[in-house]
Amino acid sequence: MTFAPVGIRCPDHASVGPGKAPAPTRTAQAAGRRVGGLVAPATMTLVGINVFVYVITVFQGGGISSPGGTMFEKGALVGVLVSDGEWWRLITAMFLHASLLHLGFNTLALYWLGSIVEQAIGTWRFVLVYFAAGLAGSAGALIFSSAFAITVGASGAIFGIMGALMILEYHATGSLAGQAMGLIVINLALTFTIPNISIGGHLGGLVAGILATFALVRTRGMSPWLGPAIVVAIAAVSVVAAWIRVGNYGL
């Protein structure tokens, strides 16, 4: 993908006019390699895991649009249970979904946006950003919700990918007024207007995705490990924020 002032374009349509050399532009080059014929192996794996987990919760629960059962109960994000030591819920909740429509929207967004970001920054950096945003989303959900609220979904991580896309587009074009920003504004509007959506989860994931990708982009020429280390630190801060939140339930 080429990040141009007019938006994100595929390489075949990034120049205008036959036989002309393309004008010099700042582009985000794909850093990852093909794995098994896939240009975005982590994205496809994450999509597959989300679908697989949903199928299990459908069979354990009440049907195609009523997931439930042991996996759902043991994996959903519930603040009071996290405070009891079930910290794995910060991650497992990212792979659970409340309905077929919920799963469909999230996996479509993950496939569409994740493929672009993964090709731009590389597979393992993409995975770092995804999980850092997911953890930040879980922390945000805990901060903005009650101790007994149940939160599931990959939306926090996906908002992080939107934030990553915005930073990549800005780095390539020098403008924030691009497609990524428009996508973020629309989805934030939906977040604040549609009931039963985790506002904290979306905001937390978005902020983490922006900070993590900014760190990766700005430190690329300094050290191959500095940027990823900062992303890990963002994930750690998210866990600490969640720990502080659940530790205050009894106050």
N, C-alpha and C positions, 0 to 999 in steps of 0.2 A: 504494500500500500504506500502511496505517496501523499504526504500531508501538504496541500497547496492552499493558497489564500482563498480559493473558491470551495474548499472542502477536502474531504478524504477521497482520493481517486485511485483506481487501479492503475498499474503501470502502463497498460495498453492505451489508456485514455488520458494520460497525464500530460501529453504535449498536444499542440494544435498545429495542424497543417502537415502534409506529407513531405518527406525529404528534408525537413529542417531539424537541425540539432536542437535538443531541448534547452531552454534557457536555464542558466544556473539557478538552482533552488536548493533550499535546505530541506533535506528529506530525512525521514527516520528509516534507516535501513534495517532489514530483517536480520536479527542477530542469532536467531535459532537455526538449527539444522533440521532437515527432514528426518523423522524417525518412523520407520515402517511405512514410508510413503506419505506421512502426514506433515503438513507444514505447521500445525498447531497441536502437537500431541497432548500437551497438558490440558488444553481446553477440551479436547474430545474426551479425554479420560475423566475429567470432572463432570462433563455432561453425562457420560455413561454411569458414573457412580451415583449421581443424583437420580437418574431414572431407575437404576437397579434398587436403590434404597426405597424409592417410592413404591415399586412393585412389591417389595417385601411388606411394607406397611399396609398396602392394599389388601394383601392376603391375610395379614394378621388383624386387620381392622374390619371396617364395615362395608367395604366395596371400593369401586374405582374412584369415587369422590369423597370417601370417608376413611382416610388412612388412620391407623391406630395400632394397637397391640404393644407388645413388649419393647420392640425397637423404638417406637415413637415415644413411649412413656419413659424409657431410660435415656433417650437422647435429646428430648426437647429442652429448651432453655427455660428454667424456672429458678428465679432468684433464691428462693428459700432453700432449694435443694443444692444449689451451688454453694450456699453458705454452710451447708452440712458436709461439704467436701467433695461434691460431685462436679469437679472442675472440667471434666471431659465434655460437659454439656456446652461449653463455650465453642467447641469445635463441631461436635456432632449435630448441633442444631442447624449448622450451615448446610447439612445434607438432607434435612427433612422438610417436607412441604405439606401444607394443610389441605390442598385440593389439587385436582388435575389441572385446573386453570392456573393455579399458583405455580405449579411445576412447569407448565407450558411457557408462561411468560418468562420465568427465570432462566430456563434452559435455552430458550430462543435468544434472550439477551446475552447470556454467557457465550453461546456459540458465535453470535454476530460480533460482539465487542471483544470478547476474549481472544478470538482468532487474530484480530488486528493488533491488539496490544502484545500478544505473545510473539508474533512475528517481528514486532518493532524492538522489543527489549530482550528477547531470548526466553527460552522455556523456563529455566530455573529461576530467573529473576521474576518472571511472571508469576510463578508459583509462590515466591516469597511475598509479592505484593498482594496476591489473592488471599493468602491466609492471614497476613497482617491486617488487611481490610476486614476480613471475616471476624477476626478476634476483636477489632475495634468496634465492629457492628454489634457483636454480642455485648461488649462493655457498654456501648451506648444504649442498647435495649434495656439492660439492667438499670442504668442510671435514670432513664426516663419512664420506667415502668414500676409497678408495684411488686412486692416480694413474691406474689402468687401468680403473676401474669405468665402465660405460656407463649413463647416466641419460637418460631421455626422459619427456616427459609434461607436461601443463598443471597438475599437482596443486599445485605450489608457488603458482602464481597463484590457483588456486581456493581454497586454504587462506587466501590473502590476502583473498579475497572473503568467506570465512566470518568472518575477523577484522573486516572492514569492517562486516559485518552485525551483529556483536556490539556494536560501538561505536555504530552507529546505533540499535540497540534500547536500549542503555543511555542514550544521549542523550535518547531519547524517553520512557522509562519510569522511569529512575533505578535500574534493577535489572539486574544481570548474570545473574540466574537466569532467563533466558528461553530461547526456542527456539534462538537462535543459539548460546548457550553449550552447550546440550544437544547440538546438532549437532557442535560442535567436540570435545566430550568423547568422543562416540561415534567420530568419525573419528580422533582421536588414539589411542584404544584399539585401533582396527584397524591404525593405523600401526605400533604397537609389538608387535602380535601376529602379523601376517601377514608372512611372509618376502618378501624381494626388493622391499620398499617403501623409498623414500628417506626415512629419518627426518629427515635434515638438510634435504632439500628442502621437506618439509611444515612443519617448525618455522620455517625461514627465511622462507617465504612467509607463514605465520601472523603472525609478529612484525612483518614489514614492513606487512602489511595493517592490523594494529591501529594501529601508529604513524602510518601515512600517513593513515588515516581520522580518527584522533584529531586530527591536525594540521589537517585540512580543516575539521572541525567546530568546533574551538576558535578558529580564526582567521577564521571566516566574517565576523564583524562588524568585523574590523580592517582587512584589505586583501584585495582579490580575488586577489592574486598571492602573498601570504605562504604560505598553505597549499600551493598547488601547488609553490612553490619548495622547501618542506620535503620534499615527496614526491620531487621530483627529487633532492634531497640524499640521501634514503634510498636511492634507486637507485644514486647515485654511490658511497655508502659500501659497498653490496653489491658493486659491481664492484671496489673497492679491496680488500675482504675476499677476493674470489676471486683477485685478483692476488697478495696476500700468501701465500695458501695454495699456489698453484701455484709461486710463487717459492721455496718451502721444500722442494720435492720432492727437490732434490739435497743437502739438508743431512742 
